Amino acid sequence: MPEYSAIEDIRRILNEARTVAILGAHPEQTRAASYVPAYLYANGYRVLPVNPGRVGVSLWGEPVRASLTELEEPVDIVDVFRRSGALMGHLDEILGMNPRPKLVWLQLGIRNDAFARALVDAGIDVVQDRCTLADHRALFGS
């Protein structure tokens, strides 16, 4: 299981994925954690918001969950909107998902090689420091 950065891999990942969990989802439309998942939702992805501070709110037609482990359905991508330094605090949460996600995607500006290595060692693919919106738009137009 690798860490992906080649554009052919990014195209395949975004083409095959259907369900995306948004770790750090936010309702404020000027924040990337809002407009990026809104774009994905508008382009046919099922978007599952996760943010313990926003429980009780619905985003993209789904209730906000406090934790990734509350998700009961398979997730193709966990799209992460959290600071690099906070990522290790989410490792057990991601590894505790049942089933585990196919891939964890760290948004543009987010990179943590130790976190990525731990995920890859656990059999979860990783993308670091890329924007799902920008890559989707560049590859598929929209």
C-alpha positions as CSV (number, residue, x, y, z in Angstrom):
1,M,0.0,0.0,0.0
2,P,1.6,3.2,-1.1
3,E,1.6,7.0,-0.7
4,Y,0.3,8.4,-3.9
5,S,1.4,11.5,-5.7
6,A,1.4,10.6,-9.4
7,I,-1.5,12.3,-11.4
8,E,-2.6,8.9,-12.9
9,D,-3.1,7.6,-9.4
10,I,-5.0,10.7,-8.3
11,R,-7.3,10.4,-11.3
12,R,-8.0,6.7,-10.5
13,I,-8.6,7.4,-6.8
14,L,-11.1,10.3,-7.5
15,N,-12.8,8.3,-10.3
16,E,-13.3,5.2,-8.2
17,A,-14.3,6.9,-4.9
18,R,-17.9,7.4,-4.1
19,T,-18.0,8.1,-0.3
20,V,-15.8,10.7,1.4
21,A,-15.6,11.4,5.1
22,I,-14.6,14.9,5.9
23,L,-12.5,15.1,9.1
24,G,-12.8,18.6,10.4
25,A,-15.9,19.5,8.4
26,H,-17.1,23.1,8.9
27,P,-20.3,24.9,8.1
28,E,-18.6,28.3,7.4
29,Q,-18.7,28.6,3.6
30,T,-15.5,30.6,3.3
31,R,-13.5,27.8,4.9
32,A,-11.8,25.1,2.8
33,A,-13.4,22.5,5.1
34,S,-16.8,23.7,3.8
35,Y,-16.3,24.7,0.2
36,V,-14.2,21.7,-0.8
37,P,-16.7,19.1,0.5
38,A,-19.5,21.1,-1.0
39,Y,-17.8,20.9,-4.4
40,L,-17.3,17.1,-3.9
41,Y,-21.0,16.8,-3.0
42,A,-22.1,18.8,-6.0
43,N,-20.0,16.5,-8.2
44,G,-21.8,13.3,-7.0
45,Y,-19.8,12.1,-4.0
46,R,-21.5,11.1,-0.8
47,V,-20.0,13.4,1.8
48,L,-20.0,12.4,5.5
49,P,-19.0,15.3,7.8
50,V,-17.1,14.6,11.0
51,N,-16.4,17.3,13.6
52,P,-17.0,16.9,17.4
53,G,-17.7,20.6,17.7
54,R,-20.5,20.6,15.1
55,V,-22.6,17.6,16.2
56,G,-26.3,18.4,15.8
57,V,-25.8,20.2,12.5
58,S,-26.4,18.7,9.1
59,L,-24.1,19.3,6.2
60,W,-24.4,18.0,2.6
61,G,-27.5,16.1,3.6
62,E,-25.8,14.2,6.4
63,P,-25.7,14.6,10.2
64,V,-22.3,15.7,11.5
65,R,-20.6,12.9,13.5
66,A,-18.3,13.4,16.4
67,S,-15.9,10.8,15.3
68,L,-14.9,8.7,12.3
69,T,-15.6,5.6,14.3
70,E,-19.3,6.6,14.3
71,L,-19.5,6.0,10.6
72,E,-21.2,2.7,9.9
73,E,-20.8,2.5,6.2
74,P,-17.6,1.9,4.1
75,V,-15.6,5.1,3.3
76,D,-13.4,5.3,0.2
77,I,-11.6,8.5,1.3
78,V,-11.1,10.2,4.6
79,D,-10.4,13.8,3.5
80,V,-8.5,15.6,6.4
81,F,-8.8,19.3,7.2
82,R,-6.7,19.3,10.4
83,R,-3.3,20.8,11.2
84,S,-0.3,18.6,10.5
85,G,0.6,18.6,14.2
86,A,-2.9,17.3,15.2
87,L,-2.8,14.2,12.9
88,M,-1.3,11.7,15.2
89,G,-4.2,12.4,17.6
90,H,-6.5,11.0,14.9
91,L,-4.5,7.8,14.1
92,D,-6.3,5.5,16.5
93,E,-9.6,6.9,15.3
94,I,-8.8,6.1,11.7
95,L,-7.5,2.7,12.5
96,G,-10.6,2.1,14.6
97,M,-12.9,2.6,11.7
98,N,-14.8,-0.6,10.7
99,P,-14.3,-1.1,7.8
100,R,-11.1,1.0,7.5
101,P,-11.0,3.6,4.7
102,K,-9.2,2.8,1.5
103,L,-7.3,6.0,1.6
104,V,-6.6,9.0,3.8
105,W,-6.2,12.3,1.9
106,L,-4.4,15.2,3.6
107,Q,-5.4,18.5,2.1
108,L,-3.1,21.1,0.6
109,G,-0.6,22.3,3.1
110,I,-1.1,19.2,5.4
111,R,1.8,16.8,5.6
112,N,3.0,14.5,8.3
113,D,5.3,11.7,7.1
114,A,5.2,9.7,10.4
115,F,1.4,9.7,10.3
116,A,1.4,8.7,6.6
117,R,3.9,5.9,7.3
118,A,1.8,4.6,10.2
119,L,-1.3,4.5,7.9
120,V,0.6,2.8,5.0
121,D,2.0,0.3,7.5
122,A,-1.6,-0.5,8.5
123,G,-2.7,-1.0,4.9
124,I,-4.3,2.3,4.2
125,D,-3.2,4.3,1.2
126,V,-2.3,8.0,1.6
127,V,-2.2,11.2,-0.4
128,Q,-0.5,14.2,1.3
129,D,-0.5,18.0,0.6
130,R,-3.0,18.0,-2.3
131,C,-6.4,19.6,-2.7
132,T,-9.3,17.2,-3.7
133,L,-11.2,20.2,-5.3
134,A,-8.2,21.4,-7.4
135,D,-7.3,17.9,-8.5
136,H,-10.8,16.9,-9.4
137,R,-11.4,20.2,-11.3
138,A,-8.1,19.8,-13.2
139,L,-8.7,16.1,-14.0
140,F,-12.5,16.1,-14.7
141,G,-13.4,19.7,-15.2
142,S,-16.4,21.1,-13.3
